[in-house]
């Protein structure tokens, strides 16, 4: 009598295969999201550098160091202290110290007042650059030339 051999995979192996496929899909999705976030970050930083160069010549901001101007622009763009710290590779404590210094040197009491001051100067270029940003639809990384 001839016996047939069952070549199907056990249930545990099928479940493992499906789990691995879901994991690969999740990793690919995370990679696309990370690339998109990196592009957005690079564009905001490029716009911030441009605005920083322009603000550096403004008499109101001439008293600030370049790092203080960078922190002020990130704060004006809505970055938290933690986000500004990550973007500038500084500790949160250092960012907070820079913010206190910026506010003191400019005679301000809040980030809102700082945003108003920046809006009244030449920071409109930063707002325009961020407003016109459109991420690439194909998920490909776009090269951004630093200013």
C-alpha positions as CSV (number, residue, x, y, z in Angstrom):
1,X,0.0,0.0,0.0
2,X,1.3,3.3,-1.0
3,X,1.4,6.2,1.5
4,X,1.0,9.8,0.5
5,X,3.4,12.2,2.1
6,X,1.9,15.5,3.4
7,X,4.2,18.2,2.2
8,X,2.2,21.1,3.6
9,X,3.8,23.3,6.2
10,X,2.8,22.9,9.9
11,X,0.5,25.6,11.2
12,X,3.3,27.2,13.3
13,X,5.5,27.6,10.2
14,X,2.7,29.2,8.3
15,X,2.0,31.6,11.2
16,X,5.7,32.4,11.4
17,X,5.9,33.1,7.7
18,X,2.8,35.4,7.9
19,X,4.4,37.2,10.9
20,X,7.6,37.7,9.0
21,X,5.7,39.1,6.0
22,X,3.8,41.6,8.3
23,X,7.1,42.5,10.0
24,X,8.8,43.2,6.6
25,X,5.8,45.3,5.5
26,X,6.0,47.3,8.8
27,X,9.7,47.9,8.4
28,X,9.2,49.1,4.8
29,X,6.5,51.5,5.8
30,X,8.6,52.8,8.7
31,X,11.5,53.3,6.3
32,X,9.3,55.4,3.9
33,X,8.0,57.5,6.8
34,X,11.5,58.0,8.1
35,X,12.7,59.1,4.6
36,X,9.7,61.5,4.3
37,X,10.5,63.0,7.8
38,X,14.1,63.3,7.0
39,X,13.3,65.3,3.8
40,X,11.0,67.6,5.8
41,X,13.6,68.1,8.4
42,X,16.3,68.9,5.8
43,X,14.0,71.4,4.1
44,X,13.1,73.1,7.4
45,X,16.7,73.3,8.4
46,X,17.7,74.7,5.0
47,X,15.0,77.4,5.3
48,X,16.1,78.1,8.9
49,X,19.7,78.6,7.8
50,X,18.6,81.0,5.1
51,X,16.4,82.9,7.5
52,X,19.3,82.9,10.0
53,X,21.6,84.5,7.5
54,X,19.0,87.2,6.8
55,X,18.2,87.7,10.5
56,X,21.9,87.9,11.3
57,X,22.0,91.2,9.4
58,X,18.9,92.6,11.2
59,X,19.8,95.0,14.0
60,X,17.3,93.4,16.4
61,X,19.1,90.0,16.1
62,X,22.7,91.3,15.8
63,X,23.2,90.8,19.5
64,X,22.5,87.1,19.3
65,X,25.1,84.4,18.6
66,X,24.6,82.2,15.6
67,X,23.5,79.3,17.8
68,X,21.0,81.6,19.7
69,X,19.6,82.7,16.3
70,X,19.2,79.1,15.2
71,X,17.4,78.2,18.5
72,X,15.2,81.3,18.1
73,X,14.2,80.3,14.6
74,X,13.4,76.7,15.6
75,X,11.3,78.0,18.5
76,X,9.5,80.4,16.1
77,X,8.8,77.5,13.7
78,X,7.1,75.7,16.6
79,X,9.8,73.3,17.7
80,X,9.8,72.2,21.3
81,X,13.0,72.4,23.3
82,X,13.5,68.6,22.8
83,X,13.0,68.9,19.0
84,X,15.4,71.9,18.8
85,X,17.9,69.9,20.9
86,X,17.7,67.0,18.5
87,X,17.9,69.3,15.4
88,X,21.0,71.1,16.7
89,X,22.6,68.1,18.4
90,X,22.6,70.0,21.8
91,X,21.2,68.9,25.2
92,X,17.8,70.1,26.2
93,X,19.4,72.1,29.0
94,X,21.6,73.9,26.5
95,X,18.6,74.8,24.3
96,X,16.7,76.1,27.3
97,X,19.7,78.2,28.3
98,X,20.0,79.6,24.8
99,X,16.2,80.4,24.8
100,X,16.5,82.3,28.1
101,X,19.5,84.2,26.7
102,X,17.6,85.0,23.5
103,X,14.6,86.3,25.4
104,X,16.7,88.3,27.8
105,X,18.9,89.9,25.1
106,X,15.8,90.9,23.1
107,X,13.9,92.1,26.1
108,X,11.1,89.6,25.6
109,X,9.2,87.4,28.0
110,X,7.8,84.6,25.9
111,X,8.2,82.6,22.8
112,X,5.0,84.2,21.5
113,X,6.7,87.6,21.6
114,X,9.7,86.1,19.9
115,X,7.5,84.7,17.1
116,X,5.9,88.2,16.7
117,X,9.3,89.9,16.5
118,X,10.6,87.4,14.0
119,X,7.4,87.7,11.9
120,X,7.9,91.5,11.9
121,X,11.4,91.1,10.4
122,X,12.5,89.0,7.4
123,X,11.4,85.5,8.6
124,X,8.6,85.4,6.0
125,X,11.0,83.4,3.7
126,X,11.0,80.6,6.3
127,X,7.2,80.5,6.4
128,X,7.0,80.5,2.6
129,X,9.5,77.7,2.3
130,X,7.7,75.5,4.8
131,X,4.2,76.4,3.3
132,X,5.3,75.4,-0.3
133,X,6.9,72.1,0.7
134,X,5.4,69.1,-1.0
135,X,7.0,65.7,-0.2
136,X,7.8,63.5,-3.2
137,X,4.9,61.1,-4.0
138,X,7.2,58.2,-5.0
139,X,8.9,57.9,-1.6
140,X,12.3,58.6,-3.1
141,X,14.8,60.6,-1.1
142,X,15.4,64.1,-2.5
143,X,18.8,65.7,-2.2
144,X,18.7,69.0,-0.4
145,X,21.7,71.3,-0.8
146,X,22.7,72.9,2.4
147,X,23.0,76.7,2.3
